[in-house]
Amino acid sequence: MKLLKCFAFVYFAISWARGIPGQFKIYKEDKSLKNLFLLLGRLIMAITAMIVAAAIYL
């Protein structure tokens, strides 16, 4: 069961990380605070999901 939860969080991290390049492109075109927060939110959620996956596995 732990391994299944770990894979679920890894899947979430990969899905959030896949959206980062597109969000970065949007941020480069229009450097607004809203776009920066959306980009940072995706980065933080991807990193957090990987940390949680490692914590569940250990």
C-alpha positions, -999 to +999 in steps of 0.1 A: +000+000+000+029+023+008+043+018-027+010+025-043+008+058-024+044+066-033+036+061-070+005+082-068+025+112-055+052+106-081+025+107-107+011+139-093+046+154-093+052+145-129+019+158-140+025+192-123+061+193-136+049+188-172+030+220-170+060+241-158+075+248-193+041+261-206+036+282-175+072+296-179+065+306-215+033+324-204+053+342-177+081+352-201+055+368-225+036+387-197+057+392-166+028+398-142+027+389-106-002+365-113+017+345-138+047+344-114+026+330-086+011+304-110+046+293-120+059+292-084+028+273-074+035+246-099+072+244-089+063+242-052+036+215-057+059+193-078+087+195-052+063+189-024+048+159-041+083+144-045+091+150-008+058+134+003+064+104-020+099+099-005+085+103+031+057+078+024+082+053+009+106+055+039 
